[in-house]
Amino acid sequence: MPISTDEIPFPVDSTAKISTETITLPSSDLLYIRDQDGLMITEVQPDEQASLPEDQYIIDLSGPMKIYAYVDSTVNVYSDSEHTYISFDDSTTVTIGARSFHTRPAETIVTTTDPSDVMRAVTAFGSALKTTTPERSYPTLRGHPPKIEIGEEFKAPRRLEDRDPTVQIEIPPTLRHIFVISPLAYYLGAEVIPGKRAQILTDDGTSHLLDDKGFEESVERVLKKMFFLDCIVRTEGSTPLPLYERQKVEKKLDFDIARVYSQSLSQQLKAYLEVPFETIESCLPDWRLGIHIEPGTEIIEFLPFLANDLAIVKIQDKDEQLTSSSKGQSEAIEEFVRGGVDQPSVKIRSSETRSGDEWKSPTPTVRQTWKLGGSSAVKSTTPLSAYQNNIGRSPREDPIEIKVICNDPDMREELEKVNGVYGTRKELPFDVTIYYDLSIEDFESILASKSDFLHYIGHIDGDGFQCSDGKLDGASIDSVGMKAFLLNACQSYEQGLQLVNSGSIGGIVTFDEIVNTGAVSVGSIIARLLNRGYPLHAALDVARHKNVIGNQYRLVGNGKTTITQSKTGGPTVCSIDRSKKETRVTINTYTTSWAGNGSIFTPHINSVDKYYLSPRETNQITVSNGELEDYLAREQIPVITKTGVRWSKNLAEELF
């Protein structure tokens, strides 16, 4: 349970006292400085300095973990291109409080498959919220709902049910309705009860009908509205930052934001529900993750994970058969044979052609669909094991361990490229090991050992991974130890899904045959992005820009999986529109397991004085040449150009 101290008026998991003259952070990022009551006094951007007189301060350190530093001293903040420095007059006692992102279930509920028991389980999800104020729209204040297991009778820790929700969601007692409503019920901390009509009820008598005929869309709109308006209203709290979305929508709202902030949850919901969805629709940040499921009892155990992601849940009654993109494959090959080169000269990463139908997992799956910035959505087939395998995985004390396997000597070009990418971040220790032409026994041993990432270069067919002495089928492996993987081989989907079922969390795979030169390009781009802390879904999205071969790849497992943390804030990608008159930059942000829906970001551009909700694509920002140079040189990020993906620091050197 979070605790509070007299010095730090925020929920924290633990505290410690140190004596120091200087705190040095391993990145150049913004800080918030607050008074002793937690109210923000000022923010300090990476290119700014700040000096505050002796007093009591709470320094709010941004990053993958919420860290607060309480001091009674003068405070000086400055930064260079690599670090942020916080200095005090003398050796000063500093109280450090930390709150981790509660990204895994802390408790377990056992339920039967009876809808009444499943409703009771979903009602308990709200126990993971650290607050029911509008600040619950910050991802750090939304804990992971408890895990669900199927049993013969309902069992739950008493504290999970010792709540008195002020909001109820009444729905027909069917699994279909429960599945769709779960993320909304979790976010509102609501009690889910059976009834003839679907509606939201509050303790002050407010009721709001949910459209039975368009139930999924109705729930989606309410969730987006509740969440978005919380993000707007929370700016009246302890962190009154200038939010871009508030500036866009405030004049359209019929309620006073400051007054609503001080009201009860029931009163807030009443004010929110009276706002027509069309009023805010154009101002919403992107809601990128959708989940498609079949309405069977095997989906019940997925519910805590879907709720935690605030996913938009869609019911599909029949399997959506995915066929291999033969058209996409032909286009990919044509891309590399234009100019008179004969098609047979194109090298394909394949040893055998397989049937085009999607391979069926022996365990239940859902489909994650990420609507991102590329030409089409990024999809992932996600077994329950992808979520469960992450529960028991603890951070490694050793360096990040990456294994690169090349089982075809003709494919060493990619090996050479990625070998120069992994482990190039000075602030993070990496241990990269390269293997060639492995036997079945050696390959199986490597797959079973604990590691963070596997990059496989070689051949895969219906019998498994090609090894020096035969084929290794992933289905024969009892336990897989690596967290994530890239199987850069033809038709690697089936083997990738087997690896997730055996222990991994997620990976990037292919459905079809892929042209070798294209595979080298995509593999090296993905390697660089994963090395910079991009989650799988973001890495694949960027790799598919302006690259027809990139559309041959897809995900298995959880697309939010990362192997490192990004250096500053959430991962981004930008595009630049230059003309003779002006230069404009557009920035797209991605979510991660720690920078989820409701995070905020501000581009480190001098002329930008506002914050944006994440994830979203910003409006076009007009910049000077000096601002563009500083922005591109600050952090190595991908830049989408007319010809494909470039890297910001390299582009800055060319342009300036």
Secondary structure, DSSP 8 states (H G I E B T S, - for coil): --B--SS--S-BSEEEEEEEEEEEESS---EEEE-TTS-EEEEE-TT--EEEEEEEEEEEE-SSSEEEEEEEEEEEEEE-SS-EEEEEEEEEEEEEEEE----S--SEEEE-SSHHHHHHHHHGGGGGBS-SSGGGGSGGGB----EEEE-SS-B--HHHH----SEEEEE-S-HHHHHHHHHHHHHHT-EEEE-SS-EEEETTS-EEE--STTHHHHHHHHHHHHHHHHHHHGGGTT----BHHHHHHGGG-SS-HHHHHTS-HHHHHHHHHTS-HHHHGGG-----EEEEE--SGGGGGGHHHHHHTT-EEEE-SS----B--HHHHHHHHHHHHTTT--GGGS-BS-SS---SB----SS-EEEEEE--SSSS-EEEEEEHHHHHHHHS----SS-EEEEEEE--GGGHHHHHHHHTTTT--TTS-EEEEEEES--HHHHHHHHHS-EEEEEEES-EETTEEEETTEEE-GGG-S---EEEEEEESTT-HHHHHHHHHTT--EEEEESS--BHHHHHHHHHHHHHHHHTT--HHHHHHHHTTT-GGGGGEEEEE-TT--SS--SSSS-EEEEEEE-SS-EEEEEEE---SSS-TTEEE--S-TT---BEEES-B---EEE-HHHHHHHHHHS--EEEETTEEEEHHHHHHHH-
